[in-house]
C-alpha cells in the first residue's frame, strides 16, 4: 500500500508550493457515504488519475518511507495531508500507531487533514490526541445536520462538512454553530496557504465545502440529507 508526498504542489486551491500528500484508496473507511459515490477526489480528472496510480503502487512509497519524508520537511512547514485518501486504518477503525507516527513526524510543523472515520470512542481518542499534539485532524461530516451533531458531541474537535453545490457563500448559523463556507472555494485570491482556517484545531466554526466535480449530483443528495 502506497502513500505519496508531493513536496511542492501546483494545486491552486491549496496554494502553490505547499507540500501535500495522497493515500491509497483503501484508507477510506467503508462507512463513508461518499466513497465511490460523489467523493470529490474521485470526480476530479487529474486528482483521480494520480490517486489511482498511488493505489496501484505506481507512485508514492511505503508508510515508513512516507513518514520519514514528512519528518524531513522544514520546521514550521504548512502542509496538507490527504488531498485524496484518509488516515491509515482497517475497516472503520483508525490505526492508532500509524497516526502516532505521523503526529511525531509532524512535530514542529503545521500539518492538517480531514477524516471521515466514524466517531467511535477509539477513533475520537486517536483524533483528540493528534489535535492536542499539534497535528490538526478535522472530523468530516456528511451534511450540516451531521456536522452539528459532531460539534455538539465533540466540541473541542474541529469539524467540516459537505454542503450542496448551491449552498451559497454567506455564513449561516445552525444549532448554535457558525457554518463558514471555505473562502478558497469562491475567492480567487484565497488558498489554504493564506487562509489556514482548517488548520486551526481550536476553532469553533464549522467549515463547509460545497460539493463539486463530475459527481456533484450524487454528493448533493448526501449533503442535502436532513
C-alpha positions as CSV (number, residue, x, y, z in Angstrom):
1,X,0.0,0.0,0.0
2,X,1.5,3.3,-1.0
3,X,1.4,6.9,0.3
4,X,2.6,9.9,-1.7
5,X,4.3,13.1,-0.5
6,X,4.4,15.9,-3.1
7,X,7.0,18.4,-1.9
8,X,5.6,21.4,-3.8
9,X,2.0,21.2,-5.1
10,X,0.7,23.2,-8.1
11,X,-2.8,22.9,-6.7
12,X,-4.3,26.4,-7.0
13,X,-6.8,25.9,-4.1
14,X,-4.2,24.6,-1.6
15,X,-1.6,27.2,-2.6
16,X,1.5,26.9,-4.8
17,X,4.5,25.3,-3.1
18,X,2.6,23.8,-0.2
19,X,3.5,20.1,0.4
20,X,0.5,17.8,0.0
21,X,0.0,14.0,0.3
22,X,-2.2,11.3,-1.0
23,X,-3.0,7.9,0.5
24,X,-4.2,4.8,-1.3
25,X,-8.0,4.3,-1.7
26,X,-8.2,1.5,0.8
27,X,-7.6,4.1,3.6
28,X,-11.1,5.4,3.1
29,X,-13.5,3.9,5.7
30,X,-16.3,1.8,4.2
31,X,-18.9,3.7,6.2
32,X,-18.2,6.9,4.4
33,X,-21.4,7.5,2.2
34,X,-19.3,9.5,-0.3
35,X,-17.0,6.5,-1.0
36,X,-17.3,5.8,-4.8
37,X,-20.5,7.9,-4.5
38,X,-19.7,11.6,-5.0
39,X,-16.3,11.9,-3.4
40,X,-14.5,14.9,-4.9
41,X,-11.2,13.0,-5.1
42,X,-12.8,10.5,-7.5
43,X,-14.5,13.2,-9.6
44,X,-11.5,15.4,-10.5
45,X,-9.8,14.0,-13.6
46,X,-6.2,14.6,-12.7
47,X,-6.7,14.0,-8.9
48,X,-8.4,10.7,-9.6
49,X,-5.7,9.6,-12.1
50,X,-3.0,10.3,-9.5
51,X,-5.0,8.6,-6.7
52,X,-5.4,5.6,-8.9
53,X,-1.6,5.5,-9.6
54,X,-0.9,5.7,-5.8
55,X,-3.4,3.0,-5.1
56,X,-1.9,0.7,-7.7
57,X,1.6,1.3,-6.2
58,X,2.9,3.1,-9.3
59,X,3.5,6.3,-7.3
60,X,4.4,7.0,-3.8
61,X,6.2,4.8,-1.2
62,X,5.6,2.5,1.7
63,X,4.4,4.0,5.0
64,X,7.9,4.1,6.7
65,X,9.4,6.0,3.8
66,X,6.5,8.3,3.6
67,X,6.6,9.2,7.3
68,X,10.3,9.8,7.1
69,X,9.7,12.2,4.3
70,X,7.2,14.2,6.4
71,X,9.7,14.2,9.3
72,X,12.3,15.8,7.0
73,X,10.1,18.7,6.0
74,X,11.5,22.0,7.2
75,X,10.4,23.3,10.6
76,X,7.1,25.3,10.6
77,X,6.2,23.9,7.2
78,X,2.5,24.3,6.4
79,X,1.3,21.1,4.7
80,X,-1.9,19.2,3.9
81,X,-2.3,15.5,4.5
82,X,-4.5,13.6,2.0
83,X,-5.8,15.6,-0.9
84,X,-7.2,12.1,-1.6
85,X,-7.4,9.2,0.8
86,X,-7.9,9.1,4.6
87,X,-6.0,8.1,7.7
88,X,-4.4,4.7,7.9
89,X,-6.9,2.2,9.3
90,X,-8.8,-1.1,8.9
91,X,-12.4,-1.1,8.0
92,X,-13.9,1.7,10.3
93,X,-11.0,1.7,12.9
94,X,-8.2,4.2,12.8
95,X,-4.7,2.7,13.1
96,X,-3.6,4.4,16.3
97,X,0.1,3.5,15.9
98,X,0.3,4.8,12.3
99,X,-1.4,8.1,13.4
100,X,1.0,8.4,16.3
101,X,4.0,8.0,13.9
102,X,2.6,10.7,11.6
103,X,2.0,13.1,14.6
104,X,5.6,12.6,15.7
105,X,6.8,13.3,12.2
106,X,4.7,16.5,12.1
107,X,6.4,17.8,15.3
108,X,7.4,21.4,14.7
109,X,5.4,21.7,11.5
110,X,1.8,22.8,10.6
111,X,0.1,19.7,9.3
112,X,-3.6,19.3,8.9
113,X,-6.1,16.8,7.4
114,X,-9.6,15.5,7.4
115,X,-11.1,12.2,8.3
116,X,-14.4,10.5,7.5
117,X,-13.9,7.7,10.0
118,X,-16.9,7.3,12.3
119,X,-16.8,8.9,15.7
120,X,-16.4,5.7,17.7
121,X,-14.7,6.0,21.1
122,X,-11.4,4.6,19.8
123,X,-11.4,6.9,16.7
124,X,-12.2,10.0,18.8
125,X,-9.4,9.2,21.2
126,X,-7.0,9.0,18.3
127,X,-8.1,12.2,16.7
128,X,-8.2,14.1,20.0
129,X,-4.6,13.0,20.8
130,X,-3.4,14.1,17.4
131,X,-5.0,17.6,17.7
132,X,-3.6,18.0,21.2
133,X,-0.1,17.2,19.9
134,X,-0.2,19.7,17.0
135,X,-1.5,17.7,14.1
136,X,-4.9,19.1,13.1
137,X,-7.4,16.4,12.2
138,X,-10.9,17.7,11.2
139,X,-13.9,15.5,11.6
140,X,-15.7,15.3,8.2
141,X,-19.5,15.4,8.2
142,X,-21.8,14.3,5.5
143,X,-24.1,17.3,5.8
144,X,-24.9,20.2,8.1
145,X,-27.1,18.1,10.4
146,X,-24.3,15.6,10.9
147,X,-21.8,18.4,11.4
148,X,-23.9,20.0,14.2
149,X,-24.2,16.5,15.8
150,X,-20.4,16.0,15.7
151,X,-19.7,19.5,17.0
152,X,-22.2,19.1,19.9
153,X,-20.8,15.7,20.8
154,X,-17.1,16.7,20.4
155,X,-16.9,20.4,21.0
156,X,-13.2,20.5,21.3
157,X,-12.6,19.0,17.9
158,X,-12.6,20.8,14.5
159,X,-15.5,19.9,12.2
160,X,-16.0,20.4,8.5
161,X,-18.9,19.3,6.2
162,X,-20.0,18.9,2.7
163,X,-22.9,21.2,1.7
164,X,-25.0,21.2,-1.6
165,X,-23.4,22.8,-4.6
166,X,-26.0,25.7,-4.5
167,X,-25.4,26.4,-0.8
168,X,-24.2,30.0,-1.3
169,X,-21.2,31.7,0.3
170,X,-22.7,33.5,3.2
171,X,-22.0,32.4,6.8
172,X,-25.1,30.9,8.4
173,X,-25.8,29.8,12.0
174,X,-27.4,26.4,12.7
175,X,-27.9,24.8,16.1
176,X,-25.8,27.4,17.7
177,X,-22.8,27.0,15.4
178,X,-21.5,29.2,12.6
179,X,-21.2,27.5,9.2
180,X,-18.4,29.2,7.3
181,X,-18.0,28.4,3.7
182,X,-14.4,27.7,2.7
183,X,-13.3,31.0,1.2
184,X,-10.9,29.3,-1.2
185,X,-13.9,27.7,-3.0
186,X,-15.2,31.1,-4.1
187,X,-12.4,33.7,-3.8
188,X,-9.7,33.6,-6.3
189,X,-7.2,35.3,-4.0
190,X,-7.6,32.9,-1.2
191,X,-5.9,29.5,-0.8
192,X,-5.4,27.0,2.1
193,X,-1.9,28.6,2.4
194,X,-3.3,32.1,3.0
195,X,-6.4,31.1,5.0
196,X,-5.4,28.2,7.3
197,X,-8.8,28.0,8.8
198,X,-8.9,24.2,8.6
199,X,-5.5,24.0,10.3
200,X,-6.9,25.7,13.4
201,X,-7.8,22.8,15.7
202,X,-9.3,25.1,18.4
203,X,-11.8,26.9,16.1
204,X,-15.5,26.9,17.0
205,X,-16.9,27.4,13.5
206,X,-17.8,24.5,11.1
207,X,-16.2,24.9,7.7
208,X,-18.4,24.0,4.8
209,X,-17.3,22.7,1.3
210,X,-19.9,22.9,-1.5
211,X,-19.9,19.7,-3.5
212,X,-18.2,19.9,-6.9
213,X,-16.8,17.8,-9.6
214,X,-18.2,15.3,-12.1
215,X,-20.2,13.5,-9.3
216,X,-21.8,16.7,-7.9
217,X,-25.3,15.3,-8.2
218,X,-24.5,12.3,-6.1
219,X,-22.7,14.4,-3.4
220,X,-25.7,16.9,-3.4
221,X,-28.0,14.1,-2.3
222,X,-25.9,13.2,0.7
223,X,-25.1,16.8,1.5
224,X,-28.8,17.7,1.4
225,X,-29.9,14.9,3.8
226,X,-31.6,16.3,6.8
